[in-house]
Amino acid sequence: MSLRSNPLDELSIPDGTTVEEHDLVTDGDVLLGGRATVEFGVRGRNVLAGEGVRFGGDIEAEADCRLDMWCDVEGNVLVGRDAYLGERVHVGGQLMVSGDLDIGDDVDIEEGFEANGWIVIRNPMPTIVFLYVYLTQLLRLGEEDAAERILEEFVDEDEPERDPLVVPRNGTVSDDAWRVSTPARIGDDCRLHGNVRAEEITVGEDNNVFGSLRAREDVVIGSGTRIHGDVTTRSGTVAIADGARVLGDVSCEHLELEDGATVDGTMRASGEVKMQRDRQPRDPE
């Protein structure tokens, strides 16, 4: 993870992410910006949430779970290693921690908690805020390499590197819609439910998205992907790759279709329409 760009400046869905029976499941970390809402349960490696994040189901963290102040979890929280809960966090079910538990003031856990390691009850600085302040000071001192090492340790560099699932600040994720005011990027081999609403949208290869795509700017759909809904952009280009299929209408300013792309509905473009054919040279006889 690079410190040279804001890791929460887009909705980022890594390869292989699925929605399974109202749970959002990924092999890597889950990073949630402040005031985000996820109306699913969440399953991932490390789960890190900023201030005031709301979860509509259980949290299952294979490694650590860090919830900043005012987070609200409707279900249980199951943690494979250590848990850090900030001030006034609410958990509607049980909290089960295999390692240590660091817990702030006025935390409400309705069905009780259990930790196999140390339990520390205090009012710590929110985890993400502390990390941000610490890294900021290192960068101001010109210690960029040291800051990179700290961040690598924080995200558990011993584990195989995987892209995190990122929901930006104030984003909403539900069965109805994935709604953000930033760009959205979907990896490969994902299976998602809900309409995607973002500034611009890039969808990788071999995905199934059971919903529509709507953006202010460009929409790019990779090969082998199926969009079970309409694709709309206000002032950008829709580009559909070879082998991709849109099971709905397409409405945009400019439209680019590769040879082999399929649109089942009506195509409307106020500007240019380009049909791109594969022009590979023939083998000499």
Secondary structure as GFF3:
##gff-version 3
##sequence-region A 1 285
A	DSSP	beta_strand	11	13	.	.	.	ID=ss1
A	DSSP	beta_strand	18	20	.	.	.	ID=ss2
A	DSSP	beta_strand	23	25	.	.	.	ID=ss3
A	DSSP	beta_strand	30	32	.	.	.	ID=ss4
A	DSSP	beta_strand	37	38	.	.	.	ID=ss5
A	DSSP	beta_strand	41	44	.	.	.	ID=ss6
A	DSSP	beta_strand	47	49	.	.	.	ID=ss7
A	DSSP	beta_strand	54	55	.	.	.	ID=ss8
A	DSSP	beta_strand	59	61	.	.	.	ID=ss9
A	DSSP	beta_strand	65	67	.	.	.	ID=ss10
A	DSSP	beta_strand	72	73	.	.	.	ID=ss11
A	DSSP	beta_strand	77	79	.	.	.	ID=ss12
A	DSSP	beta_strand	83	85	.	.	.	ID=ss13
A	DSSP	beta_strand	90	91	.	.	.	ID=ss14
A	DSSP	beta_strand	95	97	.	.	.	ID=ss15
A	DSSP	beta_strand	101	103	.	.	.	ID=ss16
A	DSSP	beta_strand	108	109	.	.	.	ID=ss17
A	DSSP	beta_strand	113	115	.	.	.	ID=ss18
A	DSSP	beta_strand	119	121	.	.	.	ID=ss19
A	DSSP	alpha_helix	127	140	.	.	.	ID=ss20
A	DSSP	alpha_helix	144	154	.	.	.	ID=ss21
A	DSSP	beta_strand	165	167	.	.	.	ID=ss22
A	DSSP	beta_strand	172	173	.	.	.	ID=ss23
A	DSSP	beta_strand	177	179	.	.	.	ID=ss24
A	DSSP	beta_strand	184	186	.	.	.	ID=ss25
A	DSSP	beta_strand	191	193	.	.	.	ID=ss26
A	DSSP	beta_strand	195	198	.	.	.	ID=ss27
A	DSSP	beta_strand	201	203	.	.	.	ID=ss28
A	DSSP	beta_strand	208	210	.	.	.	ID=ss29
A	DSSP	beta_strand	213	215	.	.	.	ID=ss30
A	DSSP	beta_strand	219	221	.	.	.	ID=ss31
A	DSSP	beta_strand	226	227	.	.	.	ID=ss32
A	DSSP	beta_strand	231	233	.	.	.	ID=ss33
A	DSSP	beta_strand	237	240	.	.	.	ID=ss34
A	DSSP	beta_strand	245	246	.	.	.	ID=ss35
A	DSSP	beta_strand	250	252	.	.	.	ID=ss36
A	DSSP	beta_strand	254	258	.	.	.	ID=ss37
A	DSSP	beta_strand	262	263	.	.	.	ID=ss38
A	DSSP	beta_strand	267	269	.	.	.	ID=ss39
A	DSSP	beta_strand	273	276	.	.	.	ID=ss40
###
